[in-house]
Amino acid sequence: MEYVDKVSTPCYVIDKQLLINNLEILKYVREQSGCKILLAQKAFSMYSVYPLIMQYLDGTAASGLYEAMLGREEAGEGEVHVYSPAFKKDDMAQLVRICDHIVFNSPSQYKLHRAAVESSGRKISCGLRVNPEYSETEPEIYNPCAVGSRLGTVAANITEEDLDGIEGLHFHTMCEQGEDVLERTLPHFEEKFGKYLGKLKWVNFGGGHHITRDNYDVEALIELIKRFKSKYGVEVYLEPGEAVALNAGFLVCEVLDTLKNGIDIAIVDTSAACHMPDVLEMPYRPNIIGSGKPGEKKYTYRLGGPTCLAGDIIGDYSFDKPLSAGDRLVFCDMAIYTTVKNNTFNGMPLPSIYLKDNDEIRLIKSFEYKNFKARL
Ligand SMILES: *Cc1c(COP(=O)(O)O)cnc(C)c1O
């Protein structure tokens, strides 16, 4: 990775070829199964590569007005889908001008906004998000079927009349999971909602399908989608976020100082809290190129960011050589749920964004003081 010493840190580097590798797999699933696949923008909204992504996918999925606008503006002719647990009236007035699919969280939301949709003069396909009350997702914070969940409507609260005007059902219950989990989830969905599908046009299986990871059973997914489509005569949509840019980006940072307090500590110019919040939320330990688990290599360090948060710790890593100020470290799998979740807590700068295209490394975005000030 020759670019590591050329970029200014901290920065994200998105690798175009790695992105394309993922997109080829997703396109293969689309073509073989006949389903449609959307980019869930909440995971990855680097719109400079939307024209590339749209050569492989059918459109974008949005979590609200702004993502829907971004999809409409930057994803060419791609379909624009939106879902939110609840829409504001003002937002709906704009959404009906740009969306192809609008997925409502409850029959009451649909009733509230139905007139706006129908008076839009545009062909909009309305859907309802349902809760199949089955999910293998842990921890609780990522489980849309947790007890008392607000996400989607449970079967007991839906009647035939509620579906008048509705063309599709949507469920999203998975997170970083394989085809086997979808296969175990579908019977729950079918048992509760299968009876409605005869009158509907589509079912959206949501995101969380880790299709582009190494051991994902792509062929089984294709077969499952084909079976489902022919059984119910509906269009099937998937809207993965992670799978689109999985392992396609890196975060390059620099060591600022090392110190000791029982253990060896290194402070770097990137922050878990600001630049990779899922490290703390999920939580997980991102890989660093050339590093090992604690104790595996000779020199072990706890890496932390320069913010005041005591818990701004990225993790413990070991290296062949001692770290010193100026050393650069490269974190892996930093394209997803990073740039979209960045914040400027402590006045931390936002990392620049680069695109690696073959041997060329191109600066896409850089940020400065005014970006911090403008938000406050
Ligand atoms: C989060 C989410 C997605 C994308 O999930 P990934 O885990 O990134 O694939 C898709 N649809 C909905 C409704 C979501 O909430």
The ligand as an SDF file (V2000), in Angstrom:
LIG
                    3D

 15 15  0  0  0  0  0  0  0  0999 V2000
  -29.8590   -0.9930    8.2410 C   0  0  0  0  0  0  0  0  0  0  0  0
  -30.8620   -1.2970    7.2360 C   0  0  0  0  0  0  0  0  0  0  0  0
  -30.4750   -1.8120    5.9970 C   0  0  0  0  0  0  0  0  0  0  0  0
  -29.0370   -2.1370    5.6430 C   0  0  0  0  0  0  0  0  0  0  0  0
  -28.5020   -3.0560    6.5340 O   0  0  0  0  0  0  0  0  0  0  0  0
  -27.0310   -3.6610    6.3440 P   0  0  0  0  0  0  0  0  0  0  0  0
  -26.8160   -4.4110    7.6140 O   0  0  0  0  0  0  0  0  0  0  0  0
  -26.0890   -2.5140    6.2160 O   0  0  0  0  0  0  0  0  0  0  0  0
  -27.0530   -4.5280    5.1570 O   0  0  0  0  0  0  0  0  0  0  0  0
  -31.4730   -2.0510    5.0690 C   0  0  0  0  0  0  0  0  0  0  0  0
  -32.7690   -1.7890    5.3490 N   0  0  0  0  0  0  0  0  0  0  0  0
  -33.1720   -1.2880    6.5330 C   0  0  0  0  0  0  0  0  0  0  0  0
  -34.6150   -1.0320    6.7670 C   0  0  0  0  0  0  0  0  0  0  0  0
  -32.2380   -1.0260    7.5250 C   0  0  0  0  0  0  0  0  0  0  0  0
  -32.6480   -0.5420    8.6980 O   0  0  0  0  0  0  0  0  0  0  0  0
  1  2  1  0
  2  3  1  0
  2 14  2  0
  3  4  1  0
  3 10  2  0
  4  5  1  0
  5  6  1  0
  6  7  2  0
  6  8  1  0
  6  9  1  0
 10 11  1  0
 11 12  2  0
 12 13  1  0
 12 14  1  0
 14 15  1  0
M  END
$$$$
